[in-house]
Amino acid sequence: MLASIALVGLATPGLTAPAPPNPTDGQIGAAQTEQATAAAEVGRIAGLVAVAEAQLERVGIEAEAAGTAYMIAEEALLQAEAMAEQRAVELQAAAAAVAVAEARIARFSRDSYMNGSTISRTAALLSSEGPGELIQRAALLDYVAVNEVDVLGQLQVAKVTQTNADSSARAARDEMAAAEETAQAAKAQADAQLTAQQGAYAEVAAQRATHEADLKAAQIRVLELQGARNAYQQWTAQKQAEEAAAAAAAEESARKVAEAAAAARSNRPSNAGSGGSSGYTAPFSGRVTSCFGARWGTSHNGLDVASPIGTPLYAPISGTVQRAGPATGFGLAVYLLGDDGAVYVYGHINDYFVRTGDRVVAGEQIAEVGNRGNSTGPHVHFEVHPNGAMYSGASNPVAWLNARGISVGACGG
């Protein structure tokens, strides 16, 4: 996740004092001893920096995993709350139906009582004005006597069943709320550990810079005493030429990045570089710094690829943007549902040039490399979810891309 640290070169000779004439063997030996001591200290600090760098990568991955777990728990809580609300509405409907049936039974009983409890049926039949009405009243009395009670019983059973379902839904919602709270606490703890480790790394990096400055001073002193002025000037000239070449290359790279970003913002597909024969396009460029798989007791669900901020990121296949914008742990992220059914995730990006619901074509620039969220250096965190889920079901991106003709060249995919 963290780019390699470049060695610091010697200082320019502009600040060097003139070499003393005819230095003694004792002076040269003392300077060489000082240089060896400084070099040993730089080596020791470099080891500490390497350890801190590895720890920083570990806690960064753990923070990403905790962020993903929190998003999953939050999604499950929303689903449980929706189910609980649905059960509450169904329970209210069942209770209303029971109340209606009870009211009908009560009215029938009241009418029967007012007409006389022992002769109500006989009186009702004898008061009929003809055979047709007599038959209708007899059938109605039989139906009420048998079916109203049965209907009320069925509604009572339905109400009890719905009450139980409502209770289960509320219990599930409470359980999901507790899980979401636990995941949120774990994420906060992982973020705190990342912040602490970033501070520790900055401290040893500062120590390394101090000792490297001491080593440079000792090296210059040795060159002066050995009378190697000409060799030192040649080294300086070569260093300046390398820096000029590097500056020119950086300027050219920045120009290409700016052109690609401008093309993306005007919805023109950018040249994605080499692609596979299967119609897929390489989604990124850069140096792989962290592979997919188990790391320090947790899962790293993607591939980390280091590149300068602003490096273009492309759609590997045509598809639809499922989400684009702020994302827990990633700072900013884009989730693309490809036409092949897989979801492709780009995390820690600096900027994005699509919106949710947009259709994109293979090779179109959709974002650029950044250093946002729980990031330890400019890079893109790239995931592939073959099952089409946005947050779960991650698979090894190297194997996935290699199988589609795009060679990543790292992590043994």
N, C-alpha and C positions, 0 to 999 in steps of 0.2 A: 504494500500500500504506500510505502514511503520511497521516494526516488532515492537512488544512490547518491552519496555525498561525495562531491569532487574534492580531490586533494588541492590544498592551497599551495601556490607556487612561491618562489622566492620573491622578495621585494625588489623593486627597481633600484638601480644603482645610483639614482640621482641624489639620495640622502647619504651615500657612503663617503666616509672621510678618506683622504688619500692614504694608500698603504705606506706604512713606515719603511724606510730603507733598511735592507739587510736585517730582517728579524732573526732572533736567536732560535735555536731548536727548542728551548724551554717555552718560549712564547707560543710557537706553533703547537707544541704538545699540549699546553694548557687549553688552547682554543679548541683543539680536536676533542679533548676530554669534555669540555663544556658542550660541544655539539653532540657528542654521544649521549651525554646525560639528558639533554633536551629531547633527542630523538627517542630515547627509552620512555620518557614521560609522555610524549605524544602517542607512542604505541600503547601505553597503558590506558590513556584516556580514550583512544580509539576503540579499545575493547569495551570500555564502559558505555560508549556511545552505541556500539553495536547491540549490546544487551538492552539498553534503553529503547532503541529502535524496535527491537523484536517485541518487547513488552508493549510498546505503543501500538504496534500492529495488532497484537493479541486483544488488547482492550478495545481497540477500534472495531474489530470484528464482533466482539461480545456486545458492544453497544448497538451495532447494526442488528444483531440477532434479537436483542431485547426490544428494540424498536418495532421489529416485525411482529414479535409475539404480542406486544401491546396492541398493535393494529388488529390482529386476529381476534384478541379477546374483546376489543371494543366492538368489532363487527358482530360477534356472537351475542354480546349484551343487547345490541339494538334489535337483533332477531328475537331474543327472548322477551324483550319488552313488547314488541309487536304482537307476539303470540299471547302474552298475558292480557293485553288490551282486547284482542279478539275473543278470548275466552270470557272476559268480563261482559262483553256485549251479548254473547250467546247465553250466558247465565241470566242476564236481565230479561232477555226475550223468553226464556223458559219460565222464569218466575211470573212474568206477565200472563203467559198462557195459563198457568196454574190458577192465578188469581181470577181470570175470566171464568174458568170452569167452576171454581168454587162459588163465584157469585151466581152463576146459573143454577147450581144445585141449591144454593140458599133461597133463591127466589121460588124455585119449584116447591121446596119444603114449606116455605112460608104460605104459599097459596094453598097447599094441601092442608095445612093446619087451620087456616082461616075457613076452609070449606068443611072442616070436620075430619079428624084423623082416621075415624073408623069407617066412614061411609063415603070418603072422598071419591074413590074409584066408582062405587055404585052410583053415587049422585051424578058424577060426571057422565056416566053412560046413560042414566035415565033421563037426563036433561037434554039428550040429543033429539033433534027435530025430525029425524028420519033414519032409515037403515044405513044410508051412505055415511052420514055424519057419525052414527054409532060406531061403524067399522073404523073410521078414521081416528076417532078419539081412543078407541081400544088399542089400536096400533101405536098411537103416540104415547099412551101411558106405559105400554110394555117397553117401548124403545127407551123412554126416559128412565124407567126402573132398572134396565139392564145396562144400557150403553153409557149413560152419563157418569155413573160410578166408575165404569171401566176406563173411560177417557180420562177422568180425574186421576185414577191410579197410574195410568201410563204417563201423564204429564208430571206427576210427582216423581216417578222413576227417572224421567228425563231431567228433571231439575236436580235430583241427587247426583246423577251422572255428570251433569255439567258443572255442579259445584265441585266435585272431585277433580274434574279436568282443570277448572279455574285455580284450585289450590295447587295442583301440580305445576301449572304454568307460572304461578307466582313464585313457587319454590325454585323453579328453574331460573327465573329471572334474578332472584336473590343470589343464587349460586353463580350465575354469570357476572353479576355485579361484583361479587367478592373476587372472582378470578380476574376481572378487569382491574380492580384495585391492586391486587398482587402484582400483575404485569406492569402496571404503572410504577409501582414502587421499585420493581426490578430494573425498569428502564432508567429511573432517576438515579439508582445506585450505579448502574453501568456508565451513565453520562458523567457522574462525579468521578468515577475511577479514571475515565478517559481524560478529564480535565487535569486530575492530579498527575497522571503519567505524562501528559504534555508538558506540565511544569518541570517534572523531573528530567525529561529529555532536553528541554531548553537549558536547564542548569548545566548538564554535562557537556552540551554542545558549546556553551559559553566558555567552560573550562578548556575544552579542546582548542578553541580559537586563541585563547591566551597562550597556551603552551606552543601552539603552532607559530605564533608570533615570536616567542623566545627561540624556537628552533631556527626560524628564518634569520634572526639576528646572529645566532651562533654560526650558521652556515656562511653568512656574509663575512663575518670576522675571520673565518678560516681561509676563505678565498683571498681576503686582503693580505693576510700574513704569508700566504704561499705565493704571492705575486701573480695570481691568476686573473689579472685584470682583463686581459684580452679574451680569455675563455668566458668570463662572466659577462662581458659586453656582448659576445656572440649569443650567449643564452638569452640575454635581455632582448636582443633583436628578434630572435626566433619566437620568444614569448609574445612579443608585440604583434608579430605577423600572425600567429595563431589566434590571438584575441581579435585582430582585425577580420580574419577569415570567419571566426565564430560570429562576430557582430554582423557581418554581411549575410551569413546564413540565417541568423535570427531575424534580420530585417526582411529577407525573402520569405521566410516562413510566416512572419506576421502579415505580410502582404497577401499571401495565399489564404490565410485564415480569414482576413477581412473580406476578401472577395467571396469566399464560400459562405460567410455569414450574410453578406449582402444578397447573394443569390437565394439563400433560404428565406430571408425576410420578404423577398418579392415573389415567393412561392415558385421559384425555379428550381428543379431538381439539381443537386450538386453532383459532381463526379466523385463517386465513392471509392475510386481506386479499383484494385483487383477484386474480382468476384468469382464465384463458382460457376461451373458449367450448368448447374441445376437451376439457374435463374435467381439465386440468392446473391446478395451483395455484402461485402465486409462491413459490419456496423461501426467499427472503430479502427484506430491505428495507434500504435505506441508500444510500450514495453510492459509485459505481464509481470506484476509484482506480487500477486497473491492468487492462489488457485482455489478451485471449488473443493469443498469437503470438510471433514471434521478438523477443528483447530482448537486446541486448549479446552477440550471438553464441551465445545459447542459447534454449531454448523455454520460454515461460511457458504452462503447459498449462491454465490456468484463468482465472477472473475473480475479482479482489479487490474486495470490497465492504466499505467502512468503516461500522461501526455501533458503538454503545456496547456494552460487555461486558454480556452477559445478554440481548441482543436475540434473540427467538425465531427458529429456523430450522425450516422445514417440509419434509415430503415432497412433491415436486412431483406425484407419482403414487403409487398404491398399489404395494407391493412387499415385498421381504424384505431384512432387514439382513444384509449379507455380512460386515461387520466393524465393530466399535465399540470404541474404546479407544486406547492409545498407538500412535503412528505416527511413523516416522522423518521428521524435518523439520517435521512438522505439530504435534508435541506430542500432541494428541488429534485423532482424525478418525473420521468415520462414512462407511461405504461402503454405499450402498443400491442393490440390484438391482431396478429398476422392472419392473412387469408388461409394459412396452413393450420389454424386453430391454436397456435402457441402464443403465449404472452411474453413479450420482450420488455425488460425493465432496464432503465438507464438512471442510475442514482448519482448524487453528489454533483450534478451538472451546474454549470454557471448560468446558462440561459436556455430557453426552449422557444421553438418557432412554430408550434402547433397548439391547438386547443382540443379539449375533449369533444369527440365526435368527428373530428377531421379525418378525411381519407387521405392517405399518403401512398406514394408508389415506391417500389424498391429503389434504393439509391438516393432518395430524397433526404436532405439534411433536416433533422428534426430537433437537434439540440447541439450544445457544445460542452466540452470538458470543463469542469469546474473544481472547486475545493470547498463545497458547502456541506453543512450538516456535520455528522461525526466523521470527519475526514482528517487524515494525517498528511496530506499532500495532494497536489493536483492530480486527479485521476478520475476514471469513470468506473462505477461498480455495475457490471452487466450481468443480468440473470435471464434464464430461459425457463418458462413454465409450460411444458408440452401439453398439460391437461387443460389449459385455458383459464386456470385460476389466477387471480391477480396477485395474491399474497402467499399462496402455498403451492406445493408440488414442484419446487425448483429442481432442475436437472443440471448435469455438468455441461456448461456452455461450450467447452472445447470439443467434447465428443459430438455435440449437436451440430456445431458449425463444420467440423471436419467431415461429418457424414453428408454435408450438403455442399461440399467442394470448396469450403473456405478454410484454409490452413492457418491456425493460430500460432503453431510452432512453439508451444509451451505447455507445461503441466501434463504431458503424456496423454493427451486426449486422443 
